[in-house]
Amino acid sequence: MKTKSPSNEYVLFFRDTQLAKRLSPEEMQALTLEWAAWVGRLRKQRKIKDGGPLEHEGTFISRKNAGLASNIPLIASQETITAYSLIEANDLTEALEIAKDCPVLKGGSTIEIRPVAPRE
């Protein structure tokens, strides 16, 4: 699985709108501290470039009937993207190894890993 991104950049999409509901306040606090430590290690290694949580509200936009439809509400589900991180890795295998250490996986969240396409 050595898929290489021409830019060496990968986006981690974190999916889980129910994490805080599944965990006790104490478990959530502990997970938040583990998350901060994970991000801190990646920063120290210069592996993380950007990232952050996303608001739960949002909308979709699509072209329909020769016009734009933009008032389609974003429905929160287990598959909703709740946060993202832009990381630097040599290939998809390294990006996967970085993601596998993320503490939110212990809470039942999922992480999608996508290579960033080259910018021209």
N, C-alpha and C positions, 0 to 999 in steps of 0.2 A: 504494500500500500504506500509506495513512495511517491504518490502524486505530488508534483512540484508546482507551486504557484510561481509564475514568473516574477512576481513582486516580493516573494517570501512573506506575504501577509495573508493571514487567515482571520476570518470573523467567527467568533464563538457566539452563537445565538442561544440564550438560556430561555427555556420554556417551562413555565409552571406558575399558574395563578393561585394555586391552592396550598403552596408551601407553608405559609403562615397559619393556615387553618389546620394543617396536619400536625404541626409541631407545637409543643407547649411554649409559653413565653421564655422559659429557661432554655429550652432546646434551640429556639430561634436566636436567642442572644448568643449562645455558644457557637452556633453556625455562623452568625454574623462576624464574630471574632475570628473564626477559622477562615472565613472569606477574606477578611482584611489581611490576615497573615499570608494567605495564598497570593493575593494581589501584590502585597509588599515584596514577596520573594520574586515574583515575575518582574516587578519594577527594578529590583536590584540586579536581576539578570538581563535587564533591558529587553525583555521578551514581550512586555505589554506596551502598546502604543496609545490606546484610547479605550474608552468604554464607559458604561454606566447603566443605570436602570432606565426603563421606559415607563411613561405614564400608562395607566390602564385604559384611559379614554383615547379614542382615535376614530378614524373613519377610513373607508376604502374609496378609491376613485376609479372609475372605469368609463370607457367610451361606449355609450349605448344610443342607438337610434340617432346618430349624427350629432350627439351632444354629450356632455360630460355629466355623469351621475356622481355626486360627491357626498350625498347625505346618507350613505350606507353605514350604519353604526358598526364599529368594531365590537364583536361579541367576545367577551373573555371566555376562554376555554383552557383546558389543560395544555393545548398546543399554541396558545398565544405567546408571542415572544415578549418576555418581561425585562430582559437586559441583554447587553451585548458587550463583547470585548474584542478589540482589534489586537491581534498578537503577531509576533514575528517568529517564524519557524523555518527550518531548512526544507521541510517537506511535510506532507500530510501525516506521516507517521510521527514526527516530532510534535506537530500540532495536537494529535490525538493523545500523546503522552502528557502534554501540558494540561489538556482538558480533563484527563482521567484523574488528575490530582485535585480537581476542584471539589471543595467540600459540599456544594449543593447537591451533588450526586447522591450523597448519603441521605439526603432528605427526600429523595425520590424525583428530583428534577431531571430534565433531559437537556443535553447540549448538542446542538447541530454545529458542525464544523464545515466551513466553506472557504475555499481559496478565493482570494481577491483577484479579479481579472486584471490584466495589465492596463495601465492608463496610457492613452496615446496623446 
